[in-house]
Amino acid sequence: MNKQEIEQLKYKISYTDPAYKMGLARKRTAEKCIAFIEEKEKIFTHLDVSTGRGELIDSMRARGIESIGTEIVTDLLVEGKVFFAWSNELPFEDNSFDLVTNLDAMEHYLPEQTEEIIEELCRVSKRFIYFAISNTPSFHKGNNLHINIKEYKDWETLLSNYGKVSWVFKNDNRISENFILEIHENY
């Protein structure tokens, strides 16, 4: 097994627990962050990368937004809704989505793939990417899930290489911080 496959197995195990899902606090904060983005531009299309159980997709669809997601846990794939894709190899055309979200996922990726993944998210986004990122350890079913931890200021600095970063609703929930990236026009 390569490193990616080892990480994939951790999530296959974690998602056997029905409680391993988006919590209410995360959902409330996500809704506020998306409203922040909609103050700047209407969202018609949305991609949720590393969507998990697809809770954000359901929320976006309920608002009339065309929304799909990607996931590497095959048990979570849903036809027409959640598609298999590694976050550094998204099967979509350039500039396909008004909004790309990546909630509580960056800290789960292999550190050596961080910039490659951010570049891929920028590639498929027309303008906005919303990240929620945790910088604390997380263990579930005996597995260390947060293998890519950085200080929040370091995440902000890294993301600013790709565009304008707004660090919004600081300390809004106990799990992670929220960064809205408005990607450079020339990206």
N, C-alpha and C positions, 0 to 999 in steps of 0.2 A: 504494500500500500504506500502511495506517496503522501506527502503532507496534506494535500487538499482532501484526499479520500479519508484520512484519519479524522480531519475536522468534520467532514460530512457525517461520518459515523457518530460523532458526539451528538450531533443535532438529531439524527434519526432516533437516538436513545432518548434525548431530552423531550422530543415531541411525542413520546409515548405517554407522557404525563399531561393530562388534560389541563392542569394548572399552568403549564408552560405556554403562556400566550401574552398578548398585549393587555396590560392592566388598564384600569379606568383612569388613573392619573396620566399615563402616557397618552391615552386617547384624547383626554381633555386638552392636554398641552399641544398635541398634534393639530387639533381643530383650531386652536388659537394661532398656531404658526401658519397654517394654511390660510386662515383669514388675513393674516399679516401680508402674505404674498398676494392674495386676491385684491388687496387695496391698491396694488401696483399694476396688476394685470389679471384679466379673466382667465380661468383655467378651464380648458375643454378636454385635454388629454393628460393622463397621469400614468406613471409607471412606478410601482413600489418594488424596489430591488431588495431581495432577501425578506420577502413579505411574511414569512411564517405561515400563520393560519389565514391570512388575508383579511384581517379585521379592517385595515385601512382601506382596502379595495371596496369592501362593502359600504363603508362610510362615504367614500367618494361617489360610488354609484348611486347611493341614496340621495345625493345632492345633484344628480343628473350629469355627472362627469364620467366620461369614458375612461375606465380604469382597469388596468391589468397589473400582474406582478410576476416576479421570478423567484424561484426557490431551488435549492439543491436537494432537499429532502423529498424523495419521490412520492412518499405517502401523502404529501400535502398538495400535490399537483391536482388542478381542477381544470377540465377542458374549457377553453374560452376565458379563463380567469387567471390561473397560475400556471406558468410555463417553467420548464426546467432550464436553468442557465446559471453558469458560474458568473459571478459579478464582474469579472475581468473579461468576459466574452459574451456580451449581450447580443442576442440575435435580432437586433433592430437597426433600421436605417439611421443615419445621422439626423439630428434635429427632429426626432419623432414625437417628443412629448413636451407639452407646456411645462409640466412639473415632474421631476423625478424625486422620489423620496427614498431615504435610506435610514430607517429608524432603528436605533440600538443594534447596529450591525457592524460598523467600522471596527469596533473593538474586538470583533469576533474573527476578522480576516487575518490571514498570515501577514505579519508586518512587512515582509519583503514585497507584498502585492499592493500595499496601500496606494501608492501613486498611480499605479496601473489601473486600479479600480476607480479612483477619482477621475482619471482621464476618460475612462469608459463611460462613466455617468455623465460627464460633460459632453461627450460625443453624442449621446442620444437625447440630451436635453436641449430644448430651444433656448431656455433662458435661466430657469430656476432649479436648484437642487436644495432640498431640505434634509439636513442631517440631524439626527439625535444621537449623541455619542456619550458613552459612559467612560469614566476613567478609574473605576474601582474594580477590584477582583470580583469574579462571579463563578461559583461552583454549583453544578447541578448534576445529580446522580453520580457524584464522584469525579466529574470532569471539570477541568479549568476551561471555562468558555471565553473569558476575556484575555486573549493572548496578544492583543495589540493596544496596550494602554499607553497613553501619552497625557501630559498635562493639557488642560483645556486651552491654555494660551498657545501651546504648540500646535494643537489642532487648528486653531484660528489662523496661526501663521501659515501653516501648510495649505489650508484651503484658500488663503488670500493669493496664492500663486496662480489661481485659476479664475479669480474675479473678485468682486466686492462681497465681503462677508459681513453679515449682521448677526451678532450673538444676541439672541432674543430670549425674553422670558427667563432670565438667569435665575437659577435656584427654584424653578417652578415645580419641579418634582424631584424626588429624592434619588432618582436613578441616573439621569443624564442631563446634558446641556444641549441646547438647540442652536444650530447654525444654519442660516439661510445664505446660500451662495448664489449670487447673480453672476453668471459666467461672463467672461470677457467676450465682446462681440466677435473678435477675431479667432475665437477658439474653434 
